[in-house]
């Protein structure tokens, strides 16, 4: 399976909506876990750049990057998304 950026965004939005429904204050998402959940990782033909791009596209003003690989993209990218979401 070769997920697209839009596939990653769709799953992130579902996760954020669920977290918001359960009144969580925030949700931390790590790229490696997200990609493994969707499929295609670990794999030599992974789509980690698309995964990282999707995670950054969904960020809002008060969200935080908790961990970022030295090269800027990779499985350890971790973002804390705060609730409530403006347009999740």
C-alpha positions in Angstrom: 0.0 0.0 0.0 1.2 3.5 -0.9 -0.7 6.0 1.2 -1.0 9.5 -0.1 -0.8 12.8 1.8 -4.6 13.0 1.7 -4.8 9.5 3.2 -2.7 10.6 6.1 -4.7 13.8 6.6 -8.0 11.9 6.6 -6.8 9.5 9.4 -5.3 12.4 11.4 -8.6 14.3 11.2 -10.5 11.2 12.4 -8.0 10.8 15.3 -8.4 14.5 16.2 -12.2 14.4 16.1 -12.2 11.3 18.3 -9.9 12.9 20.8 -12.1 16.0 20.8 -15.2 13.9 21.3 -13.6 12.4 24.4 -12.7 15.8 25.7 -8.9 15.3 25.6 -6.8 18.4 26.0 -4.4 17.3 23.3 -3.3 14.4 21.1 0.3 13.5 20.4 0.9 11.8 17.1 4.2 10.2 16.1 4.9 9.7 12.4 6.2 6.2 12.6 3.1 5.0 14.5 0.7 6.8 12.2 2.4 5.4 9.1 2.4 1.9 10.6 -1.3 2.2 11.4 -2.2 3.2 7.9 0.2 0.7 6.3 3.3 0.7 4.2 5.8 1.2 7.1 8.3 -0.1 7.8 9.0 -0.8 4.2 11.8 0.4 1.8 9.0 2.1 -0.3 7.5 4.0 2.7 5.8 7.4 2.3 7.3 9.0 5.4 7.7 12.4 3.7 4.0 12.4 2.8 3.2 11.4 6.3 5.3 14.2 7.8 3.8 16.7 5.3 0.3 15.7 6.3 1.1 16.1 10.0 2.4 19.6 9.4 -0.5 20.6 7.1 -3.0 19.7 9.9 -1.1 21.8 12.5 -2.9 24.9 13.9 -1.4 28.0 15.5 -1.0 26.6 19.0 0.1 23.0 18.1 3.7 22.0 19.0 6.4 19.9 17.4 7.7 17.9 20.3 10.3 16.0 18.4 11.8 16.5 14.9 14.5 14.4 13.2 17.7 16.3 12.4 16.9 16.2 8.6 13.4 17.5 9.3 11.4 14.4 8.3 11.3 10.9 9.6 9.5 8.4 11.8 10.3 10.3 15.1 8.4 13.5 14.1 6.0 14.0 17.0 3.4 16.7 17.1 1.1 17.7 19.9 -2.3 18.8 18.6 -4.3 20.8 21.1 -8.1 20.8 21.5 -10.5 22.2 20.7 -9.7 22.1 16.9 -10.9 25.0 14.9 -11.9 23.0 11.8 -11.3 19.3 12.7 
